[in-house]
Amino acid sequence: MSSTCRPWYKWFPKDFMADEKVRALSPLAELVYRRILDALWESSECRLPNDIRFLHRVSCKDISYEQFIEVWNEVQYPGFEILKNTEKFVWSKRLKVQFVECVERSEKARKSALAMHSKKANAERTQSERTQNAHADKDIDKDIKKNNNKKKVIFGEFKNVFLTNKEFEKLKASFGEAGANQRIENLSSYVASKGKKYKSHYATILTWERKNKKPKRNQDSVYFD
């Protein structure tokens, strides 16, 4: 865990000054002890190698090595050690507790951030899916309407006139519903009696209408071809 994630630690001055071991330190030894605490907190695992030269280098380079050894013997006087230690490491019990709590808080914050990010991503994905589904539904409706307009419907008494709904609506708009039905029945009877075949019954009705509007000798006749 990088020390940048935990740039400070709690300090308890009353407890520090009340500690029997701290009161036994000389001013220089107390300074060394506090600097080592800082170095411990800055380390990746809140512990340092139990090596005097290393400890001198990371905490108190501004005093001589000989001075450091002298005050270090005050800090870690056998049987009266201020810092916890093994053959390999030294650490502070109180700092270690804070370190663990800090790691736990950091991990909790990380998980919370991930959860919020995941929730936001899911919400955005859901909204995107809803939008896509809405567009898809519109496209389906358009396709259905388009297909309905293209699909031929059977008309006429003899079930032999084929028009799309759109074509039938156009006929009603041009001739009225009764007029449209009359023209469909005329075509149905003619196809049934003559066996004629047309590519488009809608076009045929319109063609007959144009021809029937031309002046004829017998105005009562109706044009069929």
Secondary structure as GFF3:
##gff-version 3
##sequence-region A 1 225
A	DSSP	three_ten_helix	3	5	.	.	.	ID=ss1
A	DSSP	alpha_helix	13	18	.	.	.	ID=ss2
A	DSSP	alpha_helix	20	23	.	.	.	ID=ss3
A	DSSP	alpha_helix	27	42	.	.	.	ID=ss4
A	DSSP	beta_strand	48	49	.	.	.	ID=ss5
A	DSSP	alpha_helix	52	59	.	.	.	ID=ss6
A	DSSP	alpha_helix	65	75	.	.	.	ID=ss7
A	DSSP	beta_strand	84	85	.	.	.	ID=ss8
A	DSSP	beta_strand	89	91	.	.	.	ID=ss9
A	DSSP	alpha_helix	93	150	.	.	.	ID=ss10
A	DSSP	beta_strand	152	155	.	.	.	ID=ss11
A	DSSP	beta_strand	161	164	.	.	.	ID=ss12
A	DSSP	alpha_helix	165	194	.	.	.	ID=ss13
A	DSSP	alpha_helix	201	212	.	.	.	ID=ss14
###
